Amino acid sequence: MSDQPLFELSRVSVVGSSGARLREVSLSIAAQGITVLLGPSGSGKSTLLRICNRLEVPTSGDVTFRGTPVAAIDPLELRRQVGMVFQQPVLFAGTVRDNLAEANGAPDTADFTGALRRASLDETFLDRPAGELSGGEAQRVCVARALVAGPDALLMDEPTSSLDGAAVSRLEDLGRGLADAGTPVVWVTHDLAQMARLADAVAVLLDGTVRFTGTPGELEHTDDRDVIRFLEAGNGTG
C-alpha cells in the first residue's frame, strides 16, 4: 500500500470578511480508513473539508489530492473523485432514480442498484419519491448518489447531526463498511463518542488551527491544555 496521503495541506489559511477560519493549517490525511476531524462548532472543520474538493479555495497555502495540486484538477473531475455528503440531506424533486442520475446521467440500472446496496438500501427505493423518505433514508440516498460517480474518497460533513439513534448507527456502519472495503472516509464531527466509534485517525481543530493529530488512543494522553478542556467539556466533565 502506498504511503502517499489522500490529502496534504501545507500552511493553508482561509480568511473572509469575518476573519480567519483556518490559520496556517498543515495536515496529512491518510489514504485508508476513517479520518475524523474533531472540534467544536466554528473551529474550521467544515471549511477544511470543503477546500478538499474545491467548494472553497484557500486564501493561501497548498492542498494536494493523492500528490496532485487540487488547484490543477478540473473541479467537476475532482468532485467525481471526491464525493461529499453534507450535514442536511439535499435531494432534488423526483424519484431516487432521478437523484442518482444527477450524479451520473446514463449508467444502467445495475449501477444505481449497486450504489443503493452499498448505502444499505435496496432496489425498491429507485422509484420512491425523494420527498417521502425519512431523514435517515434521505441521507443514505445522498451517500448512494455520491457513490454512483465511483469516487476514490468520501467526505462526510456531520452527516448524522439531524438523525435519530437508529439512523445514526446505520450511517456510521455504512461509513465503516466503505472504509473497510477500500474507500477512505474523512468524517467531520464534534461528538467525542462518535469519534471513538469511527476514527482510525483523528485531527482536533480549535479556532482554525490543528492542535492534535494521531489515533484516538493517543488523544487520551494529549498534554495540550486547550484540547484537554475541549475533551472534558465534550465528556460532560467540565
C-alpha positions as MATLAB code, in Angstrom:
seq = 'MSDQPLFELSRVSVVGSSGARLREVSLSIAAQGITVLLGPSGSGKSTLLRICNRLEVPTSGDVTFRGTPVAAIDPLELRRQVGMVFQQPVLFAGTVRDNLAEANGAPDTADFTGALRRASLDETFLDRPAGELSGGEAQRVCVARALVAGPDALLMDEPTSSLDGAAVSRLEDLGRGLADAGTPVVWVTHDLAQMARLADAVAVLLDGTVRFTGTPGELEHTDDRDVIRFLEAGNGTG';
ca = [
       0.000    0.000    0.000;
       1.332    3.434   -0.920;
       2.256    5.830    1.878;
       1.091    8.761   -0.241;
      -1.536   10.772    1.651;
      -5.072   11.177    0.414;
      -4.864   14.913    1.096;
      -1.888   17.011    2.103;
      -2.422   20.562    3.365;
       0.552   22.863    3.740;
       0.186   26.178    5.618;
      -3.397   26.615    4.474;
      -5.337   29.683    5.593;
      -8.884   30.732    4.759;
      -9.671   34.345    5.563;
     -13.008   36.061    4.966;
     -14.810   39.223    5.960;
     -15.435   37.818    9.437;
     -11.800   36.844    9.982;
      -9.702   33.710    9.629;
     -11.496   30.357    9.574;
      -8.307   28.356    9.030;
      -4.891   29.558   10.162;
      -1.686   28.108    8.685;
      -3.031   24.556    8.753;
      -0.632   21.764    7.805;
      -2.176   18.296    7.847;
      -1.691   14.921    6.173;
      -4.813   12.735    5.754;
      -4.220    9.023    5.240;
      -5.439    7.246    2.108;
      -7.142    4.499    4.091;
      -9.598    4.097    6.930;
     -11.652    6.830    8.558;
     -10.019   10.125    9.499;
     -12.190   12.131   11.889;
     -11.928   15.927   12.006;
     -12.985   16.751   15.558;
     -13.671   20.078   17.233;
     -16.342   22.437   18.493;
     -18.670   24.378   16.212;
     -16.808   27.158   14.404;
     -13.407   25.519   14.711;
     -12.875   25.247   10.939;
     -13.696   21.569   10.397;
     -16.251   22.083    7.613;
     -14.091   24.726    5.950;
     -11.195   22.274    5.838;
     -13.443   19.611    4.340;
     -14.815   21.979    1.701;
     -11.389   23.023    0.426;
     -10.580   19.353   -0.178;
     -12.968   19.286   -3.146;
     -12.794   22.994   -4.044;
     -16.145   24.096   -2.711;
     -13.913   26.732   -1.140;
     -10.488   27.982   -2.200;
      -7.733   28.724    0.345;
      -6.568   32.296    0.761;
      -3.028   30.942    0.994;
      -1.229   27.617    1.197;
      -1.296   24.426   -0.856;
      -3.622   21.402   -0.996;
      -2.870   18.168   -2.853;
      -5.058   15.148   -3.604;
      -3.026   11.954   -3.957;
       0.013   14.100   -4.726;
      -1.608   16.355   -7.351;
      -2.350   20.003   -6.527;
      -6.100   20.372   -6.084;
      -5.940   23.668   -7.988;
      -4.656   21.775  -11.064;
      -7.615   19.359  -11.173;
     -10.809   20.289  -13.003;
     -13.376   20.941  -10.206;
     -16.017   18.633  -11.726;
     -13.499   15.826  -12.126;
     -12.259   16.379   -8.570;
     -15.815   16.143   -7.224;
     -16.347   12.887   -9.102;
     -13.244   11.523   -7.407;
     -14.025   13.050   -4.008;
     -17.691   12.589   -3.098;
     -19.233   14.730   -0.379;
     -22.221   14.228    1.906;
     -23.472   17.296    3.753;
     -24.942   17.851    7.204;
     -28.502   18.136    5.881;
     -29.593   15.715    3.139;
     -30.412   17.662   -0.012;
     -32.388   15.756   -2.639;
     -33.867   17.018   -5.874;
     -37.538   16.741   -6.790;
     -38.487   13.444   -8.400;
     -37.579    9.871   -7.574;
     -34.485    8.355   -6.050;
     -33.579    7.196   -9.578;
     -33.745   10.827  -10.759;
     -31.397   11.847   -7.955;
     -28.878    9.148   -8.763;
     -28.989   10.141  -12.432;
     -27.898   13.665  -11.459;
     -24.553   12.216  -10.357;
     -24.031   10.001  -13.398;
     -26.507   10.570  -16.158;
     -26.555    7.311  -18.078;
     -25.397    4.268  -16.126;
     -27.521    1.148  -16.332;
     -29.854    0.171  -13.526;
     -27.208   -2.165  -12.093;
     -25.021    0.869  -11.316;
     -27.875    2.502   -9.438;
     -28.837   -0.619   -7.507;
     -25.203   -1.310   -6.692;
     -24.813    2.170   -5.225;
     -28.011    1.755   -3.228;
     -26.831   -1.575   -1.829;
     -23.524   -0.031   -0.771;
     -25.601    2.608    1.029;
     -27.653   -0.112    2.767;
     -30.768    0.435    0.632;
     -32.399   -1.965   -1.824;
     -33.584   -1.512   -5.417;
     -37.173   -0.873   -4.326;
     -36.036    2.642   -3.429;
     -35.318    3.533   -7.063;
     -38.866    4.630   -7.807;
     -39.638    6.075   -4.386;
     -40.382    9.841   -4.418;
     -37.462   11.599   -2.748;
     -39.839   13.785   -0.751;
     -41.325   10.753    1.024;
     -38.087    9.444    2.512;
     -37.223    9.607    6.194;
     -34.220   11.678    7.243;
     -32.017    8.605    7.546;
     -33.160    7.204    4.208;
     -32.576   10.561    2.507;
     -29.058   10.774    3.906;
     -28.262    7.257    2.687;
     -29.603    8.184   -0.760;
     -27.180   11.131   -0.673;
     -24.393    8.652    0.029;
     -25.587    6.441   -2.845;
     -25.662    9.471   -5.137;
     -22.043   10.204   -4.234;
     -21.091    6.556   -4.801;
     -22.684    6.370   -8.270;
     -19.852    8.544   -9.575;
     -17.316    5.947   -8.395;
     -15.368    8.227   -6.036;
     -11.892    7.477   -4.697;
     -12.802    9.016   -1.338;
     -15.825   10.258    0.580;
     -16.131   13.421    2.680;
     -18.838   13.401    5.382;
     -19.717   16.757    6.953;
     -21.522   15.957   10.244;
     -23.879   13.656    8.303;
     -25.703   12.330   11.389;
     -26.367   15.621   13.187;
     -30.085   15.676   12.311;
     -30.738   11.922   12.637;
     -32.092    9.774   15.455;
     -30.178    6.979   17.177;
     -31.028    4.101   14.834;
     -30.339    6.172   11.714;
     -27.054    7.370   13.232;
     -25.942    3.772   13.788;
     -26.840    2.774   10.233;
     -24.894    5.659    8.732;
     -21.880    5.022   10.963;
     -21.946    1.349    9.961;
     -22.109    2.447    6.331;
     -19.063    4.695    6.729;
     -17.138    1.939    8.465;
     -18.056   -0.563    5.760;
     -16.954    1.761    2.960;
     -13.620    2.433    4.648;
     -13.012   -1.254    5.340;
     -13.784   -2.021    1.666;
     -11.128    0.450    0.496;
     -12.848    3.838    0.129;
     -11.173    6.258    2.558;
     -13.573    8.475    4.509;
     -12.992   11.892    6.092;
     -15.711   12.448    8.705;
     -16.403   15.749   10.496;
     -17.963   15.661   13.957;
     -17.980   17.465   17.305;
     -19.217   14.281   19.028;
     -16.478   12.548   21.035;
     -18.433    9.293   21.286;
     -18.862    9.174   17.506;
     -15.168    9.864   17.038;
     -14.328    6.971   19.378;
     -16.621    4.624   17.439;
     -15.331    5.557   13.981;
     -11.844    7.024   13.924;
      -8.726    5.268   12.748;
      -7.032    8.671   12.876;
      -8.169   11.968   14.362;
      -7.270   15.630   13.930;
      -8.532   18.133   16.507;
      -9.230   21.670   15.310;
      -9.602   24.600   17.684;
     -10.086   28.177   16.483;
      -8.983   27.387   12.935;
      -5.791   25.561   13.885;
      -4.889   21.879   14.097;
      -3.923   21.197   17.713;
      -3.621   17.399   17.642;
      -3.149   14.594   15.123;
      -2.898   10.916   15.949;
      -5.003    7.944   16.970;
      -7.943    8.066   19.377;
      -5.793    6.260   21.922;
      -3.046    8.856   21.622;
      -5.629   11.619   22.009;
      -6.410   10.331   25.507;
      -2.850   11.205   26.519;
      -2.507   14.647   24.934;
      -0.919   17.334   27.081;
      -2.399   20.263   25.116;
      -4.435   22.101   27.757;
      -6.915   23.591   25.270;
      -7.554   20.184   23.715;
      -7.986   18.682   27.181;
     -10.558   21.355   28.068;
     -12.487   20.597   24.872;
     -12.415   16.874   25.590;
     -13.544   17.371   29.182;
     -16.388   19.649   28.118;
     -17.451   17.146   25.471;
     -17.476   14.349   28.012;
     -19.655   16.391   30.359;
     -16.914   16.700   32.955;
     -16.080   20.351   32.533;
];
